[in-house]
Amino acid sequence: MPLVFWYFMMPLNIRFSSSGQTFRSLGQITGLLGTALLSINFVLAARFRFLDRWFRGLNRVYIKHHIIGALSFSLLLFHPTFLVVQFIFISLKSAFDFIFLFGSPALFLGKLALLVFVVLMVITFYLNFKYQNWKNTHKYLGIVLLLGSVHMFLIPSDVSRNPALKYYMLALAAFGAYSYFYRTIFGVYKKGEYKYRLAEVIKVNESVVELKLMPINEKMKYMSGQFVFVRFDVPGVLSESHPFSVASSSKDEELSLGIKTLGDYTSMVYLLKPGVTCSIEGPFGAFSQTDTGSKRQIWIAGGIGVTPFLGMARDLISKMNDYAIDLYYSVKNEREMAFAEELKKIAEQNSNFKFRPHLSEKNGFLSADLITKNSLNFTDAEIFLCGPSGFMKSLREQFVNLGFKNNKIHSEEFSL
């Protein structure tokens, strides 16, 4: 839309009439598109429920957020670069002054916005920050939108000369700013969160814990396989919001979460005591066995990726005869296998549910060839993947190479 407004403001033969004019026009295009995408990216990061529905999963929203953020950053880097080249065609002194002199307040705000953006994007893409530190620095991206928007509206440009373009960009920036404040500031006080109390902490194995939570007032309605954001009402690391897959059946009164104790946050779950309260935001995601075209399904879990499948299996106990499901559970060794005994019992009680554990240290990596050899009538099956990103990517490619349609392969690719 910004390009459409820009296109009709002036004939292209004038905009690209000389080398200097060409680079000036390229600077305008990259500035408009970069600012528009930056505004949209704040909307994608706000966890709006309508986006979860539109994109069929918040995980997919975050993937697009990551891509659009990188694209916006690239465009806004090219914006001043093209303008510098434009000034070079006038004189080197003009280019030097544009880069290094203070300039007008509007120009200074643009330079400051770009500097902050560069620092924050270097942290995001290149520095191996801990999640907590990364999240705190990411919050300052709102400064970039604020400074950049003021720069855009104050600097003499096509935006200031065209009311339609001006108000369109103003609306985009306003929606982006609202989304930013909604998530980082007002989100703390927003309605829609569910209050739960920790009822039990169960040590499943050396590295996996199951938390059982009971609703204090209203129970959250969810489909098995979805995930939630949890924020415990305790000071420190655990007071930050983190995503976890739901491991309980949608029919259960309690909400069960399976957590692998890795990193600063998850390693502290052992410190939680029954009675601690928490806020639950959700549910999110469309990773569900009930939302597909076929009841012949192959579930493939890697490591803690078994958590949503546990909830799905618990949910289907009474309806297992309507389904035909093979669950492949890949871990390095038996010590890392969580919830195996319960899954075995479900399989023993339901002939239509096959539990197939796979130990990679003993049998090598799990492959699509091995799965199709062991599973009968797999050609019409819906495939569900959940596990490390490399594990899911490899298996998806293998299944596609075997002739499976990509839209028949469902994955839970949530990663911050």
Residue, then its C-alpha position, 0 to 999 in steps of 0.5 A: m500500500p505505501l508503494v501504491f501511494w508513492y507510485f501515483m504521486m509522481p511519474l516514474n520517469i521523473r523519479f528515475s531521471s538521473s542517478g541521484q534521483t534513482f538512489r533518492s527514490l530507492g531510499q524513499i521506497t526502502g524507508l516506507l516499506g521498512t517502517a510499514l513492516l516494522s509496524i506490522n511486526f509489533v502486531l505479530a508479536a502481541r499474541f493477539r488471539f485472532l492471529d493465532r486463529w488466522f495463521r493456525g497457530l501462534n508458532r507460525v505467527y512467530i516464524k513470520h515475525h522473525i522473517i518480517g523483522a529481518l526484512s524490515f531491518s534490512l530495508l531500513l539499513f538500505h534507506p540511509t545507504f541509498l540516500v548517502v549515495q544520492f548525496i555523493f552525486i552532489s558532492l562528497k562533502s554533502a554525503f559527509d555532512f549527511i552522515f556525521l553532522f547533527g542535522s535537523p531534529a527530525l534527521f537526528l531522530g532517524k539516525l538515533a532510531l537506526l542506531v538503536f535498531v542496529v544494536l538490538m538486531v545484533i543482539t537478536f541475531y548474532l549474540n548468544f544471550k540468555y533468554q531472559n536477557w534477550k527478552n529484556t533487550h527486545k522490549y526496547l524495540g518500541i523505542v525504534l518504532l517511536l523515534g522512527s515514526v516521529h522522524m518519518f512525520l517530521i522530515p520533509s518527504d512524500v509522507s508529509r506531502n501526501p495526506a493519504l500516505k501520511y494517514y495510512m502510515l500513521a495508522l500503521a504506526a499507531f497499531g504497531a505502537y498499541s500492540y507494543f504497549y499492549r504486550t510490554i506494559f498493559g499486558v501485565y494488567k490485561k484480562g483474559e488470563y486464567k489463575y491456577r494453583l500448583a497442586e503437585v510437582i512430579k519428578v518423571n525422570e532425571s530431567v523431566v518434571e510434570l506440574k499439575l495445576m488446579p483452576i482457582n476460579e474459571k477453568m481454561k478451555y483448550m484442545s489437547g496438543q495446544f500450548v500456554f504461557v505460564r507466569f508464576d507469582v513468585p519473584g525472580v526468573l519464574s515470574e517471567s512468562h514462558p510457553f509450555s505444551v499442555a500434557s493433560s486431557s481437555k476433559d481433565e479438571e487439572l492442567s498438566l505441563g511436562i517440562k524438561t529442566l534445561g536452562d535458568y528457567t526450567s531448572m528452577v521448577y524444582l523450587l516451586k511448592p504446592g500452593v504457588t499461584c500462576s497466571i495462564e495465557g492461552p491456549f494457543g496453537a492448532f496442533s491437535q489430532t481432532d483438527t485434521g481430515s483423517k483419523r489414521q495418524i502417525w505421531i512422531a515425538g523427539g525428546i520432550g516433544v512427547t508432551p503434547f502427544l501425551g495430552m492427545a493420547r489421554d484425550l483419546i482414551s475413550k475414543m481410541n476405537d475411532y482412530a488408528i494411531d502409531l506413536y514413535y517416541s525417539v530419545k537417546n536412551e531409556r533414561e531420557m524416556a519420559f511418560a513411557e509407562e503411561l503410554k504403554k498402558i494406553a497402548e495395552q488397553n487400546s489396540n488401535f494405539k501403537f506405542r513405538p519407542h526408539l532409542s537412537e544410541k542403540n538403533g540410530f536416528l529415526s527415519a521416515d523409511l523405518i516409520t513407513k516400514n513399520s506402520l501399515n496403511f500409512t499412505d493416507a495418514e496425517i503425520f504429526l511432528c514435535g521435537p527439536s527443530g532439526f529433528m522435525k525438519s529432517l523428517r519432514e523432508q524425508f516424508v516429502n521425498l517419499g511422496f507425502k503431501n506437505n499439508k499432511i505433515h503437521s508440526e509444533e515448531f514453537s521456538l523463541 
